[in-house]
Amino acid sequence: MMKLFTLMALVLVCTVANAQTDSPKGSKEADTIRIGNIIITKNGKNSDDSKNSNTHITMGRKQKKKLSNVSTNWGIVDLGFANYADETNYNATGTYIYNRPGAAALSKSDFKLNTGKSVNVNIWFFMQRLNLIKQHVNLKYGLGLELNNYRYKSVANLSYLEQNPYNASQAAVPVIIRDSIRFSKNKLAADYLTVPMMLNFSTSPGYTNKGLSLSVGVSAGYLYSQRNKQISGERGKKKNKGDYDLERFKLSYVAEVGLGPVRLYGSYSPKSLYGSGLDMKPYTLGVRFSNW
């Protein structure tokens, strides 16, 4: 009942305010009063003709917010899978792969990954979106960490060594060998500080849960940490840190697709993960938790 009295009072205020406004005969102007989410509009063909005058009351409408030309998204997290396309010629790996005396030669099957346990986690400190064309086309960029864990299958018994203990002439050369024991867990971890740069297209600017969005571009990463982590009954837990001849810089093609609140990401590097010996081109695929 109180709401009804309030609306009637608002209508009365609108009518009195309009009556006190001197408008020339034949005026077609409309008077509008906005109180919070209540909009009262009075218009008519002739201000002196009450038959052609109408008063409209609208509740619950909100004005669309003006979008900023630069918007920032903090603390974005990616969860996905890491893998690589192995194009190595195992007959021409040079000294990087060392076939230990009495052990079978390493081959492509030894470097196959456990797909379900080879994980990619990205932590983006921030991402910014710069308006280029009416908020529908934007430049998207950021800064974050790429954490990749390449988990080898249980049958693989690879070991990364900074020095070759079986060949004195290659003592200071990093090598990969087939170890004398089997590991219950064996993985190579490679972590990068990365800057992505993408062109973003959005069908519904300003809305986080509507429309389609697409981002494509490149990213540049710097390898700041790499290690070979192993678990075995004979040696227990062991974490070997070294250079391993991994490429220090990584350039990748990156993309992101968003449909409503769901966002998928992917990356592919046309350059090998390793500096020499092995030709393995890394890629990732997963889900992105982001506001836009």
C-alpha positions in Angstrom: 0.0 0.0 0.0 2.8 2.4 0.8 4.4 1.7 -2.6 1.1 2.7 -4.3 0.8 5.9 -2.3 4.4 6.7 -3.2 3.8 6.2 -6.9 0.7 8.3 -6.7 2.6 11.1 -5.0 5.3 10.9 -7.6 2.7 11.2 -10.4 1.3 14.3 -8.6 4.7 15.9 -8.3 5.3 15.3 -12.0 1.9 16.8 -13.0 2.4 19.9 -10.8 6.0 20.4 -12.1 4.8 20.2 -15.7 1.9 22.5 -15.1 4.3 25.1 -13.7 6.5 25.0 -16.8 5.5 27.5 -19.5 5.6 25.7 -22.8 4.5 27.2 -26.1 1.3 25.9 -27.6 2.0 22.8 -29.7 5.1 21.9 -27.9 6.1 18.2 -28.2 8.8 18.1 -25.5 8.8 15.4 -22.8 9.5 15.9 -19.1 11.4 13.1 -17.3 12.0 12.7 -13.6 14.5 10.0 -12.4 14.5 8.9 -8.7 16.9 5.9 -8.2 15.7 3.1 -10.4 12.2 4.8 -10.9 11.8 6.8 -14.2 8.7 9.0 -14.7 8.2 10.4 -18.2 5.3 12.7 -19.3 4.9 13.5 -22.9 2.1 14.6 -25.2 1.4 16.1 -28.6 0.1 19.3 -27.0 0.8 20.4 -23.5 -2.6 22.1 -23.4 -4.5 19.0 -24.6 -4.9 16.6 -21.7 -6.4 13.9 -24.0 -3.1 13.6 -25.8 -0.9 13.7 -22.7 0.5 10.5 -21.2 2.5 9.8 -18.0 4.7 6.7 -17.9 6.3 5.2 -14.8 9.1 2.7 -15.2 10.8 0.8 -12.4 13.9 -1.3 -12.2 15.8 0.0 -15.2 19.4 0.7 -14.9 21.5 2.8 -17.2 24.3 0.9 -19.0 27.7 1.9 -17.5 30.1 3.7 -19.7 33.1 1.3 -20.4 36.6 2.5 -19.7 39.1 2.5 -22.5 41.5 0.6 -20.3 40.4 -2.2 -18.0 42.5 -4.4 -15.7 41.9 -8.0 -14.6 44.0 -9.2 -11.6 45.0 -12.7 -10.5 44.0 -14.9 -13.5 44.6 -18.6 -13.2 44.9 -21.2 -16.0 44.6 -25.0 -15.4 45.4 -27.3 -18.3 47.6 -29.9 -19.9 51.2 -29.6 -21.2 52.6 -31.7 -24.0 54.9 -31.5 -27.0 55.1 -32.6 -30.6 58.2 -34.8 -30.8 59.8 -34.4 -34.3 63.3 -35.6 -33.2 65.5 -37.6 -35.5 66.9 -40.0 -32.9 69.6 -41.1 -35.3 71.1 -37.5 -35.2 70.9 -36.3 -31.6 74.6 -35.6 -31.3 76.0 -35.9 -27.8 72.9 -34.7 -26.0 71.5 -38.3 -25.7 74.2 -40.6 -24.4 73.5 -44.4 -24.7 75.0 -45.9 -21.5 77.1 -49.0 -22.1 75.0 -52.1 -21.7 71.7 -50.2 -21.9 69.3 -50.0 -24.8 69.4 -46.8 -26.9 66.8 -44.2 -26.1 64.1 -43.7 -28.6 60.9 -41.7 -29.2 58.8 -44.1 -27.0 61.0 -43.3 -24.0 60.0 -39.6 -24.1 56.3 -40.2 -24.3 54.3 -38.4 -21.6 51.6 -39.4 -19.2 49.1 -37.0 -20.7 46.7 -36.9 -17.7 49.6 -36.0 -15.3 51.5 -33.6 -17.5 50.1 -30.3 -16.2 50.2 -26.7 -17.1 49.4 -24.0 -14.5 49.6 -20.3 -15.4 49.3 -17.5 -12.9 48.8 -14.1 -14.5 49.6 -11.2 -12.2 47.4 -9.0 -14.4 45.9 -8.6 -17.8 44.8 -5.4 -19.4 42.5 -4.6 -22.2 42.9 -1.5 -24.3 40.0 -0.3 -26.4 40.8 0.0 -30.1 37.4 0.0 -31.9 34.2 0.7 -29.9 35.1 -1.9 -27.2 34.6 -4.7 -29.8 38.2 -4.8 -30.8 40.9 -4.5 -28.1 44.5 -5.0 -27.4 45.0 -7.5 -24.6 48.3 -7.9 -22.8 49.7 -9.0 -19.4 52.4 -10.5 -17.2 52.6 -13.9 -15.4 54.2 -17.2 -14.8 53.9 -20.4 -16.9 54.5 -23.6 -14.9 54.9 -26.7 -17.0 55.3 -30.3 -15.7 56.2 -32.9 -18.3 55.5 -36.2 -16.5 57.0 -39.3 -18.3 55.3 -42.6 -18.4 56.2 -45.1 -15.6 58.2 -47.2 -18.0 60.6 -44.4 -18.8 63.8 -44.2 -16.7 65.3 -41.1 -18.1 67.8 -39.0 -16.1 69.0 -35.5 -16.9 72.6 -34.9 -16.0 74.7 -31.7 -16.1 77.8 -33.8 -16.5 78.4 -37.2 -18.2 79.9 -39.7 -15.7 80.5 -42.3 -18.3 82.6 -40.3 -20.8 85.5 -38.1 -19.5 85.7 -36.2 -22.8 82.1 -35.0 -22.3 82.4 -34.4 -18.6 81.1 -30.8 -18.8 78.3 -31.5 -21.4 74.7 -32.0 -20.3 73.2 -35.3 -21.3 70.2 -37.5 -21.0 70.8 -41.2 -20.2 68.8 -44.3 -19.7 69.3 -44.8 -15.9 70.0 -48.2 -14.3 66.9 -48.0 -12.1 63.2 -47.4 -12.7 61.3 -44.4 -11.2 57.8 -44.4 -9.8 57.7 -40.7 -10.7 59.8 -38.9 -13.2 59.2 -35.4 -14.6 60.8 -32.4 -16.2 59.6 -29.0 -14.9 60.1 -25.8 -17.0 58.9 -22.5 -15.6 58.7 -19.2 -17.5 58.1 -15.5 -16.9 55.8 -14.7 -19.8 54.3 -11.6 -21.5 51.3 -12.3 -23.8 50.1 -9.8 -26.4 46.8 -10.5 -28.2 44.2 -8.9 -30.4 40.8 -9.4 -28.7 37.4 -9.5 -30.4 34.2 -9.3 -28.3 30.5 -9.4 -29.4 29.1 -8.1 -26.1 31.5 -5.5 -24.6 31.0 -4.8 -20.9 29.3 -8.1 -20.1 31.2 -11.0 -18.4 28.6 -13.8 -19.0 27.3 -13.0 -22.5 28.4 -13.3 -26.0 31.5 -14.6 -27.8 35.0 -13.4 -27.4 38.2 -14.4 -29.2 41.8 -13.5 -28.6 44.8 -14.4 -30.8 48.4 -13.3 -30.6 51.9 -14.3 -29.4 53.7 -14.6 -26.1 57.4 -14.3 -25.1 58.7 -16.3 -22.2 61.9 -16.4 -20.3 63.0 -19.7 -18.7 63.9 -18.9 -15.1 63.7 -22.5 -13.5 64.1 -26.1 -14.7 64.5 -29.3 -12.8 64.2 -33.1 -13.1 62.3 -34.5 -10.2 62.4 -38.3 -9.6 61.1 -40.8 -7.0 62.4 -44.3 -6.7 62.8 -47.0 -4.1 66.5 -47.0 -4.3 67.2 -43.2 -4.1 64.0 -41.9 -2.6 62.9 -38.4 -3.7 65.5 -36.5 -5.7 65.4 -33.2 -7.5 68.1 -32.4 -10.0 68.6 -28.8 -11.0 70.5 -27.8 -14.0 70.6 -26.1 -17.4 69.9 -29.3 -19.4 70.4 -27.3 -22.6 66.8 -26.1 -22.6 66.1 -23.0 -24.7 66.2 -19.9 -22.5 63.6 -18.0 -24.5 60.3 -19.3 -25.7 58.1 -17.7 -28.4 54.6 -19.1 -28.7 51.3 -18.5 -30.6 48.5 -18.1 -28.1 44.7 -18.0 -28.3 41.7 -17.7 -26.0 38.0 -18.5 -26.7 35.2 -17.4 -24.5 31.5 -18.4 -24.7 29.6 -16.7 -21.9 31.5 -17.4 -18.6 33.5 -20.3 -20.0 37.0 -19.6 -21.4 39.5 -21.9 -23.0 43.1 -21.1 -23.8 45.9 -22.7 -25.8 49.5 -22.1 -26.9 51.9 -23.6 -29.4 55.6 -22.9 -29.8 57.1 -23.5 -33.3 60.5 -23.7 -31.7 61.9 -26.7 -29.9 61.9 -26.9 -26.1 65.6 -27.8 -26.3 68.6 -26.0 -27.7 70.0 -29.0 -29.5 69.7 -32.7 -29.9 65.9 -33.0 -29.4 63.2 -31.3 -31.5 60.1 -31.1 -29.3 57.6 -28.3 -29.8 55.6 -27.6 -26.6 51.9 -26.8 -26.5 49.2 -26.4 -23.8 45.4 -26.5 -23.6 43.1 -25.8 -20.7 40.5 -23.7 -18.9 41.0 -20.0 -17.9 39.4 -18.5 -14.8 39.0 -14.8 -15.7 36.5 -12.0 -15.4 36.8 -11.3 -19.1 
